[in-house]
Amino acid sequence: MKKNFRNGPSAEGEEPREDGLEPSEVELPEDLDPELVEAAIRAGEAAAADDMKKDANKLKEERDRLLAELAETQDEALSARAAADEADARYQRLQADWDNFRKRTAAERVAERERAAENVIEALLPAVDDLERAIEHAEGADDEAAKGLAEGVSAVRTKILSVFEKHGVSVIDPLGEPFDALESQAVGTLEDPEVFADTVTAVLRLGYAMGGKVIRPAMVQVSVGGPTRPAEKE
């Protein structure tokens, strides 16, 4: 004779089996010990729980591994960002140094050209002085040939001064103007009570300036003994 072993009450609404047994009923041999069955069930449940625990541990290990890799990746990203920022800062400094070098080099080239032109102008000034003395001497002569020569020499002087002007050279001729020690050198005085004191009464040698810089001051004679020049109105 067989015994029925019931695991528990049947679920409500379940369909009956074809053999007439309820789903919760299991036919067991008559000589099978119910306690052994219970022990087997508990052992199965324990094994299932152990398997689930192992699976959970594996999942936890996988999670921890992925979190560690993520943290490492984030550290690498931060390091890469810091390296990129440092490289960008070096690039900016290099670019600034290059711009400064380029500007400094360009300014030096301009200064070199100006110095070279200034040296050439200064070397030509004695020859211009000679031309001016020749013109002054020839204009004072009664000889027509001398006057014609003066006109020719004057034309040469005009051409030279035109070239000077193209290179930023201007003539300093302060005749009748207040004496300016920055542009003129006083080499003589003239007593004249009718003229404001420190007025240029004669220019003995013209001066020259280049680019706002006096490359040779004018040699002048100034008046003394006259009234003080009134202050200029602003």
Secondary structure, 3 states (H helix, E strand, C coil): CCEEEECCCCCCCCCCCCCCCCCCEEEECCCCCHHHHHHHHHHHHHHHHHHHHHHHHHHHHHHHHHHHHHHHHHHHHHHHHHHHHHHHHHHHHHHHHHHHHHHHHHHHHHHHHHHHHHHHHHHHHHHHHHHHHHHHHHHCCCCHHHHHHHHHHHHHHHHHHHHHHHCCEEEECCCCCECCCCCEEEEEEEECCCCCCCEEEEEEECEEEECCEEEECEEEEEEECCCCCCCCCC
